[in-house]
Amino acid sequence: MRQRLSSEPDRYRGRRRVPTPPRSRYAAVVTTAFVGAGIVALGASALPDAKDVSPTVLDELKQASVTSQDVEARSENAERPSRDSRSKDSAEPEVWLLPLQGYDFNSPYGMRWGKLHTGVDLVAGEGTPYVAIHDGLVTKAGWFGGYGNAVIVQHADGSEAIYGHSSAVSVKEGQQVKAGDQLGLVGQTGHAYGTHLHLEIHVKGQPIDPVPFLQERGVDIKMQIEAFYTEEAAS
């Protein structure tokens, strides 16, 4: 290439040179766009909508869906009895117990000295261990006014058992206990005359007679006392 002499005028100075693409490239782009648009238009018009589907096909789809649901329902119904039986077998039976063995039934629920005695008094020797009558959560363990040292256990059904006048408590608040777990020792703390365990049952926040309440759950306080003294007499 011949070099331009500095004395020669620059014919391109001040001009902007833009390369011009070949005409064949324009032709290819325009042709491709046109053909593509035609294919899209044809494809869209060829797609069926719901109205174009044969009613017979719709009926078959609907019937297949119903049949599938029926199969699932029959399978679910077939499995449910086995699941129910397994859950029943695995569920532990509810256990209700007496808090003491070898006690005397001193003061029942009812009016006493012009006031309502809201529980039953089970007489036993000082320091005799007593246990939970049912599973539950310890909501109180310690001094509780006239009850002295007391333990309160809330059961799953919402009922509460209060064990009063203890010489000592063996559990802590927030502790989960099972029926038969030791809660404390019999004493005469608080407003108590003599050594005994005061057992009180509350339902919906109100005291009720513990004797029929426990009888409905297979525990008979009076019968246990009679059986104990019968055995003592026989021995």
Secondary structure, DSSP 8 states (H G I E B T S, - for coil): -----TTS--TTTT--------HHHHHHHHHHHHHHHHHHHHHHHHS--GGGS-HHHHHHHHHHHHHHHHHHHHHHHHHHHHHHHHHHHHS-------S-SS-EEEE-SEEETTEEE-SEEEE--TT-EEE-SS-EEEEEEEE-GGG-EEEEEE-TTS-EEEEEEEEEE---TT-EE-TT-EEEEEB--SS-SSSEEEEEEEETTEEE-HHHHHHTTT--HHHHHHHHHHHHHH-
